[in-house]
Amino acid sequence: MFNPFNRLDYSPEHLRHGLKTGLAAVLAYAVVHAFRLEYGFWGVLSAVIVMQVNVADSLRMCWYRLTGTVMGAAIGILTLLALPGPGWPMALGLFLSVGFCAYMTRYNPRFMMAAITVVIIVVAGSEEEHRILFGLHRILEIGIGVGSAFLVTVLIWPRRAGSTLREQLRTQFAEAARCHEILVEAFLSKQTTVDPSLLANLCAASRQARELLTKALRHERLVSSEDLDTLSRRVTALENCVEQMRTMLRVLNDVDEGEGYDIIMAAQVRNLAQAAGDVMVAIGEGRKVVLNDLKKAVESFEARLEELRAAGVTKRFNLHKLLQVFSFLHAMESMAKGLLKTSGVRS
């Protein structure tokens, strides 16, 4: 049975969101009440609609609601002027204007907000004498609600998408290092297969990280002092790691008949994997990354590989195994070099 007071059900983040939404509603109510606006409840409702858990989503909703309201008010006023009077003219105007907004959502989601405003103005304003003034008042009321939500979301317990992303990257890079170790050990154990779903959660997390970063860049840059450029480099580093590990997983599970091979340069492979894993964990934790070990590991890896190729050791591989081994090693090296390019910066 659900118990809202159970410790396991307690979420500080959503508790703060609830308190902030309540504050935004009260602030909007106080303003519309002070101006004695007839339909002031639309301002309160707008404040509740646009409030989201993090700042980026709230700002996006504020912008959509405000611009959608202006667009809807214009469409609604034109509808009232073109088809005045209640009854069938209002029904026809409502059908045409709302249908137009609903269709236009295929191009821009703010037309959904415009449709809501159209309904308010056309239905409630069809019997009003001063229809343009009526529409402008609705913009004012909804603008008050949006403004109230904006002030609360930015000034009170701001939960920024960038901060959320920074916390998530710690876990995601730690998981990336763990998966990388599993792949390398499977490769060194005579190229054994690995669970195909090994990277499923990490791939989803990487996509989510990019989405959060996009929100932060689009909506928070002007109201936040966070170093979003550094966060962007960290997300790029994660995406590169995931992409290279997907290649490693794919070639590892491309099974050939017969037993796999012992890898002569296993020491260099493990050394590179360990150095890359350390860098991934450091990036995730936001620490200054020391790249010396990774640079040396890459150099040792390349030197040993070139030495073995020159000695003709790779002739023992059949064509399929040759492609598998070199594809895996190339992905490892590419991941390490990608980390070198995007590391070494404090968050």
For each residue, the residues with C-beta under 8 A, 3 or more apart:
1:
2: 6 9
3: 6 9
4: 9
5: 9
6: 2 3 9 10
7: 10
8:
9: 2 3 4 5 6
10: 6 7 15
11: 14 15
12: 15 16
13: 16 17 53 159
14: 11 17 18 53
15: 10 11 12 18 19
16: 12 13 19 20 157 159
17: 13 14 20 21 51 52 53 159
18: 14 15 21 22
19: 15 16 22 23 157
20: 16 17 23 24 51 152 153 156 157
21: 17 18 24 25 47 48 51
22: 18 19 25 26
23: 19 20 26 27 152 156
24: 20 21 27 28 47 48 51 145 148 149 151 152 153
25: 21 22 28 29 44 47 48 148
26: 22 23 29 30
27: 23 24 30 31 47 148 151 152
28: 24 25 31 32 43 44 46 47 144 145 148 149
29: 25 26 32 33 40 43 44
30: 26 27 33 34
31: 27 28 34 35 43 144 148
32: 28 29 35 37 40 41 43 44 141 144
33: 29 30 36 40
34: 30 31
35: 31 32 40
36: 33 40
37: 32 40 43 137 140 141 144
38: 137
39: 42 120 124 137 138 141
40: 29 32 33 35 36 37 43 44 141 144
41: 32 44 45
42: 39 45 46 120 138 141 142 145
43: 28 29 31 32 37 40 46 47 141 142 143 144 145 148
44: 25 28 29 32 40 41 47 48 145
45: 41 42 48 49 145
46: 28 42 43 49 50 65 69 141 142 144 145 146 149
47: 21 24 25 27 28 43 44 50 51 145 146 148 149
48: 21 24 25 44 45 51 145
49: 45 46 61 65 145
50: 46 47 58 61 62 64 65 145 146 149
51: 17 20 21 24 47 48 58 61 149 152 153
52: 17 57 58 60 61 153
53: 13 14 17 57 159
54: 57 58 159 160 161 164 215
55: 58 59 153 154 158 159 160 161 219 220 223 224
56: 59 60 160 161 212 215 216 218 219 220
57: 52 53 54 60 61 161 215 219
58: 50 51 52 54 55 61 62 149 150 153
59: 55 56 62 63 150 153 154 219 220 223
60: 52 56 57 63 64 215 218 219
61: 49 50 51 52 57 58 64 65 149
62: 50 58 59 65 66 146 149 150 153
63: 59 60 66 67 110 219
64: 50 60 61 67 68 109 110 113
65: 46 49 50 61 62 68 69 113 142 145 146
66: 62 63 69 70 142 143 146
67: 63 64 70 71 110 113
68: 64 65 71 72 110 111 112 113 114 116 117
69: 46 65 66 72 73 113 114 117 138 139 142 143 146
70: 66 67 73 74 139
71: 67 68 74 75 110 111 113 114 117
72: 68 69 75 76 101 113 114 115 116 117 118 120 121
73: 69 70 76 77 117 121 135 136 138 139
74: 70 71 77 78 135
75: 71 72 78 79 97 100 101 114 118
76: 72 73 79 80 97 117 118 120 121 122 125 135
77: 73 74 80 81 121 131 132 135
78: 74 75 81 82
79: 75 76 82 83 93 94 96 97 118 121 122
80: 76 77 83 84 93 121 122 125 126 131 135
81: 77 78 84 131
82: 78 79 93
83: 79 80 89 90 92 93
84: 80 81 89 126
85: 89 90 126
86: 89 90 126 127
87: 90 91
88: 91 92
89: 83 84 85 86 92 93 126
90: 83 85 86 87 93 94 122 123 126
91: 87 88 94 95
92: 83 88 89 95 96
93: 79 80 82 83 89 90 96 97 122 126
94: 79 90 91 97 98 118 119 122 123
95: 91 92 98 99
96: 79 92 93 99 100
97: 75 76 79 93 94 100 101 118 122
98: 94 95 101 102 115 118 119
99: 95 96 102 103
100: 75 96 97 103 104
101: 72 75 97 98 104 105 111 112 114 115 118
102: 98 99 105 111 112 115
103: 99 100 106
104: 100 101 107 108 111 114
105: 101 102 108 109 111 112 115
106: 103
107: 104 111
108: 104 105 111
109: 64 105 112
110: 63 64 67 68 71 113 114
111: 68 71 101 102 104 105 107 108 114 115
112: 68 101 102 105 109 115 116
113: 64 65 67 68 69 71 72 110 116 117
114: 68 69 71 72 75 101 104 110 111 117 118
115: 72 98 101 102 105 111 112 118 119
116: 68 72 112 113 119 120
117: 68 69 71 72 73 76 113 114 120 121 138 142
118: 72 75 76 79 94 97 98 101 114 115 121 122
119: 94 98 115 116 122 123
120: 39 42 72 76 116 117 123 124 125 138
121: 72 73 76 77 79 80 117 118 124 125 134 135 138
122: 76 79 80 90 93 94 97 118 119 125 126
123: 90 94 119 120 126
124: 39 120 121 128 134
125: 76 80 120 121 122 128 131 134 135 138
126: 80 84 85 86 89 90 93 122 123
127: 86
128: 124 125 131 134
129:
130: 133 134
131: 77 80 81 125 128 134 135
132: 77 135 136
133: 130 136 137
134: 121 124 125 128 130 131 137 138
135: 73 74 76 77 80 121 125 131 132 138 139
136: 73 132 133 139 140
137: 37 38 39 133 134 140 141
138: 39 42 69 73 117 120 121 125 134 135 141 142
139: 69 70 73 135 136 142 143
140: 37 136 137 143 144
141: 32 37 39 40 42 43 46 137 138 144 145
142: 42 43 46 65 66 69 117 138 139 145 146
143: 43 66 69 139 140 146 147
144: 28 31 32 37 40 43 46 140 141 147 148
145: 24 28 42 43 44 45 46 47 48 49 50 65 141 142 148 149
146: 46 47 50 62 65 66 69 142 143 149 150
147: 143 144 150 151
148: 24 25 27 28 31 43 47 144 145 151 152
149: 24 28 46 47 50 51 58 61 62 145 146 152 153
150: 58 59 62 146 147 153 154
151: 24 27 147 148 154 155
152: 20 23 24 27 51 148 149 155 156
153: 20 24 51 52 55 58 59 62 149 150 156 158
154: 55 59 150 151 158 223
155: 151 152 158
156: 20 23 152 153
157: 16 19 20
158: 55 153 154 155
159: 13 16 17 53 54 55 163 164
160: 54 55 56 163 164 216 220 224 226
161: 54 55 56 57 164 165 212 213 215 216 219 220
162: 165 166 212 213 216 220 224 226 228 231
163: 159 160 166 167 226
164: 54 159 160 161 167 168 212
165: 161 162 168 169 209 212 213 216 231 235
166: 162 163 169 170 231 286 347
167: 163 164 170 171
168: 164 165 171 172 205 208 209 212
169: 165 166 172 173 209 231 234 235 238 283 284 286
170: 166 167 173 174 284 285 286
171: 167 168 174 175 205 284
172: 168 169 175 176 202 205 206 209 238 284
173: 169 170 176 177 238 241 280 281 283 284 285
174: 170 171 177 178 280 281 284
175: 171 172 178 179 201 202 205
176: 172 173 179 180 202 238 241 242 245 280 284
177: 173 174 180 181 276 277 278 280 281
178: 174 175 181 182
179: 175 176 182 183 198 199 202 245
180: 176 177 183 184 241 245 273 276 277 280 335
181: 177 178 184 185 273 277
182: 178 179 185 186 194 198
183: 179 180 186 187 194 198 245 248 249 252
184: 180 181 187 188 269 270 273 332
185: 181 182 188 189
186: 182 183 189 191 192 193 194 252
187: 183 184 191 248 252 263 269 328
188: 184 185 263 266 269 270
189: 185 186 192 260
190: 259 260 261 262
191: 186 187 252 260 261 321 324 325 328
192: 186 189 252 260
193: 186 252 253 255
194: 182 183 186 198 249 252 253
195: 198
196: 249 253
197: 200
198: 179 182 183 194 195 249
199: 179 202 203 242 245 246 249
200: 197 203 204
201: 175 204 205
202: 172 175 176 179 199 205 206 242 245
203: 199 200 206 207 242 246
204: 200 201 207 208
205: 168 171 172 175 201 202 208 209
206: 172 202 203 209 210 235 238 239 242
207: 203 204 210 211
208: 168 204 205 211 212
209: 165 168 169 172 205 206 212 213 235 238 239
210: 206 207 213 214 235 239
211: 207 208 214 215
212: 56 161 162 164 165 168 208 209 215 216
213: 161 162 165 209 210 216 217 228 231 232 235
214: 210 211 217 218
215: 54 56 57 60 161 211 212 218 219 220
216: 56 160 161 162 165 212 213 219 220 221 224 226 228 231
217: 213 214 220 221 228 232
218: 56 60 214 215 221
219: 55 56 57 59 60 63 161 215 216
220: 55 56 59 160 161 162 215 216 217 223 224 226 228
221: 216 217 218 224 228
222:
223: 55 59 154 220
224: 55 160 162 216 220 221 228
225:
226: 160 162 163 216 220 231
227: 230 231 347
228: 162 213 216 217 220 221 224 231 232
229: 232 233
230: 227 233 234 345 346 347
231: 162 165 166 169 213 216 226 227 228 234 235 347
232: 213 217 228 229 235 236
233: 229 230 236 237 342 345
234: 169 230 231 237 238 283 284 342 347
235: 165 169 206 209 210 213 231 232 238 239
236: 232 233 239 240 342
237: 233 234 240 241 280 283 338 339 342 343
238: 169 172 173 176 206 209 234 235 241 242 283
239: 206 209 210 235 236 242 243
240: 236 237 243 244 334 335 338 339 342
241: 173 176 180 237 238 244 245 280 335 338 339
242: 176 199 202 203 206 238 239 245 246
243: 239 240 246 247
244: 240 241 247 248 331 332 334 335 338
245: 176 179 180 183 199 202 241 242 248 249 331 335
246: 199 203 242 243 249 250
247: 243 244 250 251 327 328 331
248: 183 187 244 245 251 252 328 331 332
249: 183 194 196 198 199 245 246 252 253
250: 246 247 253 254
251: 247 248 254 323 324 327 328 331
252: 183 186 187 191 192 193 194 248 249 324 328
253: 193 194 196 249 250
254: 250 251 324
255: 193
256: 318 320 321 324
257:
258:
259: 190
260: 189 190 191 192 321
261: 190 191 316 317 321 325
262: 190 266
263: 187 188 266 269 325
264: 308 313
265: 268 269 301 304 305 308
266: 188 262 263 269 270
267: 270 271
268: 265 271 272 297 300 301 304 305
269: 184 187 188 263 265 266 272 273 301 329 332
270: 184 188 266 267 273 274
271: 267 268 274 275 297 300 301
272: 268 269 275 276 294 297 298 300 301 332 333 336
273: 180 181 184 269 270 276 277 332
274: 270 271 277 278 297
275: 271 272 278 279 293 294 296 297 336
276: 177 180 272 273 279 280 294 297 332 335 336 339
277: 177 180 181 273 274 280 281
278: 177 274 275 281 282 293 294
279: 275 276 282 283 289 291 294 339 343
280: 173 174 176 177 180 237 241 276 277 283 284 339
281: 173 174 177 277 278 284 285
282: 278 279 285 287 288 289 290 343
283: 169 173 234 237 238 279 280 286 287 289 339 342 343
284: 169 170 171 172 173 174 176 234 280 281
285: 170 173 281 282
286: 166 169 170 283 346 347
287: 282 283 346
288: 282 344 345 346
289: 279 282 283 343 344 345
290: 282 293
291: 279 294 295 340 343 344
292: 295 296
293: 275 278 290 296 297
294: 272 275 276 278 279 291 297 298 336 339 340 343
295: 291 292 298 299 340
296: 275 292 293 299 300
297: 268 271 272 274 275 276 293 294 300 301 336
298: 272 294 295 301 302 333 336 337 340
299: 295 296 302 303
300: 268 271 272 296 297 303 304
301: 265 268 269 271 272 297 298 304 305 332 333 336
302: 298 299 305 306 333
303: 299 300 306 307
304: 265 268 300 301 307 308
305: 265 268 301 302 308 309 329
306: 302 303 309 310
307: 303 304 310 311
308: 264 265 304 305 311 313 314
309: 305 306 312 313 314
310: 306 307
311: 307 308
312: 309 315
313: 264 308 309 316
314: 308 309 317 322 325
315: 312
316: 261 313
317: 261 314 321 322 325
318: 256 321 322
319: 322 323
320: 256 323 324
321: 191 256 260 261 317 318 324 325
322: 314 317 318 319 325 326
323: 251 319 320 326 327
324: 191 251 252 254 256 320 321 327 328
325: 191 261 263 314 317 321 322 328 329
326: 322 323 329 330
327: 247 251 323 324 330 331
328: 187 191 247 248 251 252 324 325 331 332
329: 269 305 325 326 332 333
330: 326 327 333 334
331: 244 245 247 248 251 327 328 334 335
332: 184 244 248 269 272 273 276 301 328 329 335 336
333: 272 298 301 302 329 330 336 337
334: 240 244 330 331 337 338
335: 180 240 241 244 245 276 331 332 338 339
336: 272 275 276 294 297 298 301 332 333 339 340
337: 298 333 334 340 341
338: 237 240 241 244 334 335 341 342
339: 237 240 241 276 279 280 283 294 335 336 342 343
340: 291 294 295 298 336 337 343
341: 337 338
342: 233 234 236 237 240 283 338 339
343: 237 279 282 283 289 291 294 339 340
344: 288 289 291
345: 230 233 288 289
346: 230 286 287 288
347: 166 227 230 231 234 286
